[in-house]
């Protein structure tokens, strides 16, 4: 079965996609600009702990903190 390609629909989707990309580009936040050296180090350590399996989920933490 052949699929028909509608050029007008493709153009509409491309225009919408470009608008979405433009919005994202205009609203992106440069994390390195916001974070200071202490923040970057804390983030690096947290990511390392996560990779090493040294963290627990939010649900596990809530269970641990329940009385």
N, CA, C and O atoms as a GROMACS GRO file, in nm:
protein
  268
    1UNK      N    1   0.084  -0.118   0.000
    1UNK     CA    2   0.000   0.000   0.000
    1UNK      C    3   0.089   0.125   0.000
    1UNK      O    4   0.182   0.135   0.080
    2UNK      N    5   0.060   0.216  -0.087
    2UNK     CA    6   0.138   0.338  -0.101
    2UNK      C    7   0.094   0.443  -0.001
    2UNK      O    8  -0.025   0.458   0.026
    3UNK      N    9   0.191   0.517   0.054
    3UNK     CA   10   0.161   0.627   0.145
    3UNK      C   11   0.178   0.757   0.068
    3UNK      O   12   0.282   0.780   0.005
    4UNK      N   13   0.076   0.841   0.073
    4UNK     CA   14   0.083   0.969   0.005
    4UNK      C   15   0.149   1.073   0.096
    4UNK      O   16   0.122   1.079   0.215
    5UNK      N   17   0.235   1.152   0.038
    5UNK     CA   18   0.304   1.257   0.111
    5UNK      C   19   0.238   1.390   0.079
    5UNK      O   20   0.225   1.428  -0.037
    6UNK      N   21   0.195   1.458   0.183
    6UNK     CA   22   0.129   1.587   0.167
    6UNK      C   23   0.230   1.697   0.198
    6UNK      O   24   0.262   1.719   0.315
    7UNK      N   25   0.281   1.765   0.097
    7UNK     CA   26   0.382   1.869   0.119
    7UNK      C   27   0.337   1.980   0.214
    7UNK      O   28   0.418   2.033   0.290
    8UNK      N   29   0.210   2.016   0.210
    8UNK     CA   30   0.160   2.122   0.298
    8UNK      C   31   0.167   2.077   0.445
    8UNK      O   32   0.203   2.156   0.532
    9UNK      N   33   0.133   1.952   0.471
    9UNK     CA   34   0.141   1.901   0.608
    9UNK      C   35   0.286   1.897   0.656
    9UNK      O   36   0.315   1.931   0.771
   10UNK      N   37   0.376   1.856   0.569
   10UNK     CA   38   0.518   1.853   0.605
   10UNK      C   39   0.566   1.993   0.638
   10UNK      O   40   0.638   2.012   0.736
   11UNK      N   41   0.529   2.091   0.558
   11UNK     CA   42   0.571   2.229   0.583
   11UNK      C   43   0.514   2.280   0.716
   11UNK      O   44   0.585   2.346   0.791
   12UNK      N   45   0.387   2.250   0.745
   12UNK     CA   46   0.327   2.291   0.872
   12UNK      C   47   0.405   2.233   0.989
   12UNK      O   48   0.433   2.301   1.087
   13UNK      N   49   0.439   2.105   0.978
   13UNK     CA   50   0.512   2.038   1.086
   13UNK      C   51   0.654   2.095   1.099
   13UNK      O   52   0.703   2.112   1.211
   14UNK      N   53   0.718   2.125   0.988
   14UNK     CA   54   0.852   2.184   0.992
   14UNK      C   55   0.849   2.323   1.056
   14UNK      O   56   0.938   2.356   1.134
   15UNK      N   57   0.748   2.402   1.023
   15UNK     CA   58   0.735   2.536   1.081
   15UNK      C   59   0.714   2.526   1.231
   15UNK      O   60   0.774   2.602   1.307
   16UNK      N   61   0.628   2.433   1.275
   16UNK     CA   62   0.604   2.413   1.418
   16UNK      C   63   0.731   2.365   1.486
   16UNK      O   64   0.765   2.413   1.595
   17UNK      N   65   0.801   2.272   1.425
   17UNK     CA   66   0.926   2.221   1.481
   17UNK      C   67   1.029   2.332   1.495
   17UNK      O   68   1.098   2.342   1.597
   18UNK      N   69   1.041   2.417   1.393
   18UNK     CA   70   1.136   2.527   1.399
   18UNK      C   71   1.100   2.625   1.510
   18UNK      O   72   1.188   2.676   1.579
   19UNK      N   73   0.971   2.650   1.527
   19UNK     CA   74   0.927   2.739   1.635
   19UNK      C   75   0.963   2.680   1.771
   19UNK      O   76   1.006   2.752   1.861
   20UNK      N   77   0.945   2.549   1.786
   20UNK     CA   78   0.980   2.483   1.912
   20UNK      C   79   1.130   2.491   1.938
   20UNK      O   80   1.173   2.519   2.050
   21UNK      N   81   1.210   2.466   1.836
   21UNK     CA   82   1.356   2.473   1.850
   21UNK      C   83   1.398   2.615   1.885
   21UNK      O   84   1.483   2.635   1.972
   22UNK      N   85   1.341   2.713   1.819
   22UNK     CA   86   1.373   2.853   1.849
   22UNK      C   87   1.338   2.887   1.994
   22UNK      O   88   1.415   2.956   2.062
   23UNK      N   89   1.222   2.839   2.041
   23UNK     CA   90   1.182   2.865   2.180
   23UNK      C   91   1.283   2.805   2.276
   23UNK      O   92   1.325   2.870   2.372
   24UNK      N   93   1.322   2.681   2.251
   24UNK     CA   94   1.419   2.614   2.338
   24UNK      C   95   1.551   2.689   2.338
   24UNK      O   96   1.608   2.714   2.444
   25UNK      N   97   1.600   2.725   2.221
   25UNK     CA   98   1.727   2.798   2.212
   25UNK      C   99   1.721   2.931   2.287
   25UNK      O  100   1.818   2.970   2.352
   26UNK      N  101   1.609   3.000   2.277
   26UNK     CA  102   1.596   3.130   2.341
   26UNK      C  103   1.575   3.122   2.492
   26UNK      O  104   1.595   3.221   2.562
   27UNK      N  105   1.536   3.005   2.542
   27UNK     CA  106   1.506   2.991   2.684
   27UNK      C  107   1.601   2.896   2.757
   27UNK      O  108   1.580   2.864   2.874
   28UNK      N  109   1.705   2.852   2.689
   28UNK     CA  110   1.802   2.765   2.753
   28UNK      C  111   1.879   2.843   2.859
   28UNK      O  112   1.905   2.963   2.844
   29UNK      N  113   1.914   2.774   2.964
   29UNK     CA  114   1.992   2.834   3.071
   29UNK      C  115   2.129   2.769   3.072
   29UNK      O  116   2.141   2.646   3.072
   30UNK      N  117   2.231   2.850   3.074
   30UNK     CA  118   2.368   2.800   3.080
   30UNK      C  119   2.402   2.774   3.226
   30UNK      O  120   2.428   2.866   3.302
   31UNK      N  121   2.400   2.646   3.263
   31UNK     CA  122   2.421   2.609   3.403
   31UNK      C  123   2.557   2.657   3.453
   31UNK      O  124   2.568   2.701   3.568
   32UNK      N  125   2.660   2.649   3.369
   32UNK     CA  126   2.792   2.691   3.413
   32UNK      C  127   2.795   2.839   3.450
   32UNK      O  128   2.877   2.881   3.531
   33UNK      N  129   2.707   2.917   3.392
   33UNK     CA  130   2.700   3.059   3.422
   33UNK      C  131   2.638   3.082   3.560
   33UNK      O  132   2.674   3.176   3.631
   34UNK      N  133   2.544   2.994   3.598
   34UNK     CA  134   2.470   3.010   3.723
   34UNK      C  135   2.545   2.950   3.842
   34UNK      O  136   2.547   3.009   3.951
   35UNK      N  137   2.608   2.834   3.822
   35UNK     CA  138   2.671   2.763   3.932
   35UNK      C  139   2.809   2.820   3.964
   35UNK      O  140   2.886   2.854   3.874
   36UNK      N  141   2.839   2.828   4.094
   36UNK     CA  142   2.974   2.868   4.131
   36UNK      C  143   3.059   2.741   4.148
   36UNK      O  144   3.009   2.631   4.127
   37UNK      N  145   3.183   2.756   4.184
   37UNK     CA  146   3.275   2.643   4.192
   37UNK      C  147   3.229   2.541   4.296
   37UNK      O  148   3.240   2.420   4.272
   38UNK      N  149   3.179   2.585   4.409
   38UNK     CA  150   3.129   2.493   4.512
   38UNK      C  151   3.010   2.412   4.460
   38UNK      O  152   3.001   2.292   4.485
   39UNK      N  153   2.919   2.478   4.387
   39UNK     CA  154   2.804   2.408   4.330
   39UNK      C  155   2.849   2.302   4.230
   39UNK      O  156   2.798   2.190   4.231
   40UNK      N  157   2.944   2.336   4.145
   40UNK     CA  158   2.994   2.241   4.045
   40UNK      C  159   3.058   2.120   4.112
   40UNK      O  160   3.039   2.006   4.068
   41UNK      N  161   3.134   2.145   4.219
   41UNK     CA  162   3.198   2.035   4.291
   41UNK      C  163   3.094   1.946   4.358
   41UNK      O  164   3.106   1.824   4.355
   42UNK      N  165   2.992   2.006   4.418
   42UNK     CA  166   2.886   1.928   4.481
   42UNK      C  167   2.812   1.844   4.378
   42UNK      O  168   2.778   1.729   4.404
   43UNK      N  169   2.787   1.901   4.262
   43UNK     CA  170   2.720   1.828   4.155
   43UNK      C  171   2.808   1.714   4.104
   43UNK      O  172   2.758   1.604   4.080
   44UNK      N  173   2.937   1.739   4.089
   44UNK     CA  174   3.029   1.635   4.045
   44UNK      C  175   3.032   1.519   4.144
   44UNK      O  176   3.029   1.403   4.104
   45UNK      N  177   3.037   1.551   4.273
   45UNK     CA  178   3.038   1.447   4.376
   45UNK      C  179   2.907   1.369   4.379
   45UNK      O  180   2.907   1.246   4.394
   46UNK      N  181   2.797   1.438   4.364
   46UNK     CA  182   2.666   1.371   4.363
   46UNK      C  183   2.655   1.276   4.244
   46UNK      O  184   2.604   1.165   4.258
   47UNK      N  185   2.701   1.320   4.127
   47UNK     CA  186   2.697   1.234   4.008
   47UNK      C  187   2.787   1.112   4.027
   47UNK      O  188   2.752   1.002   3.983
   48UNK      N  189   2.901   1.130   4.090
   48UNK     CA  190   2.993   1.020   4.116
   48UNK      C  191   2.929   0.920   4.212
   48UNK      O  192   2.937   0.799   4.191
   49UNK      N  193   2.865   0.969   4.318
   49UNK     CA  194   2.798   0.882   4.414
   49UNK      C  195   2.686   0.804   4.345
   49UNK      O  196   2.665   0.686   4.372
   50UNK      N  197   2.612   0.872   4.257
   50UNK     CA  198   2.504   0.806   4.184
   50UNK      C  199   2.559   0.693   4.097
   50UNK      O  200   2.506   0.582   4.097
   51UNK      N  201   2.666   0.722   4.022
   51UNK     CA  202   2.727   0.620   3.936
   51UNK      C  203   2.779   0.501   4.016
   51UNK      O  204   2.775   0.388   3.968
   52UNK      N  205   2.827   0.527   4.138
   52UNK     CA  206   2.881   0.421   4.222
   52UNK      C  207   2.773   0.348   4.303
   52UNK      O  208   2.804   0.259   4.383
   53UNK      N  209   2.647   0.384   4.282
   53UNK     CA  210   2.537   0.318   4.352
   53UNK      C  211   2.530   0.354   4.499
   53UNK      O  212   2.478   0.276   4.579
   54UNK      N  213   2.580   0.470   4.535
   54UNK     CA  214   2.584   0.512   4.675
   54UNK      C  215   2.464   0.598   4.715
   54UNK      O  216   2.462   0.653   4.825
   55UNK      N  217   2.367   0.611   4.628
   55UNK     CA  218   2.250   0.693   4.658
   55UNK      C  219   2.127   0.604   4.671
   55UNK      O  220   2.128   0.488   4.630
   56UNK      N  221   2.021   0.660   4.728
   56UNK     CA  222   1.894   0.588   4.738
   56UNK      C  223   1.786   0.673   4.673
   56UNK      O  224   1.803   0.793   4.653
   57UNK      N  225   1.675   0.609   4.641
   57UNK     CA  226   1.566   0.680   4.576
   57UNK      C  227   1.493   0.769   4.677
   57UNK      O  228   1.509   0.754   4.798
   58UNK      N  229   1.414   0.860   4.626
   58UNK     CA  230   1.334   0.948   4.709
   58UNK      C  231   1.238   0.866   4.794
   58UNK      O  232   1.217   0.896   4.912
   59UNK      N  233   1.178   0.761   4.734
   59UNK     CA  234   1.085   0.676   4.808
   59UNK      C  235   1.155   0.604   4.923
   59UNK      O  236   1.101   0.595   5.033
   60UNK      N  237   1.275   0.554   4.898
   60UNK     CA  238   1.352   0.487   5.004
   60UNK      C  239   1.384   0.585   5.118
   60UNK      O  240   1.373   0.549   5.235
   61UNK      N  241   1.422   0.706   5.083
   61UNK     CA  242   1.452   0.807   5.184
   61UNK      C  243   1.329   0.838   5.269
   61UNK      O  244   1.339   0.849   5.391
   62UNK      N  245   1.214   0.852   5.204
   62UNK     CA  246   1.090   0.880   5.279
   62UNK      C  247   1.060   0.767   5.377
   62UNK      O  248   1.019   0.793   5.490
   63UNK      N  249   1.080   0.641   5.336
   63UNK     CA  250   1.058   0.528   5.425
   63UNK      C  251   1.154   0.532   5.543
   63UNK      O  252   1.113   0.505   5.656
   64UNK      N  253   1.280   0.565   5.518
   64UNK     CA  254   1.380   0.572   5.625
   64UNK      C  255   1.346   0.681   5.727
   64UNK      O  256   1.375   0.666   5.846
   65UNK      N  257   1.286   0.790   5.680
   65UNK     CA  258   1.258   0.903   5.767
   65UNK      C  259   1.127   0.892   5.841
   65UNK      O  260   1.100   0.971   5.932
   66UNK      N  261   1.043   0.795   5.804
   66UNK     CA  262   0.915   0.777   5.874
   66UNK      C  263   0.939   0.730   6.016
   66UNK      O  264   1.032   0.653   6.043
   67UNK      N  265   0.857   0.777   6.106
   67UNK     CA  266   0.871   0.739   6.248
   67UNK      C  267   0.801   0.610   6.279
   67UNK      O  268   0.802   0.564   6.393
   0.00000   0.00000   0.00000
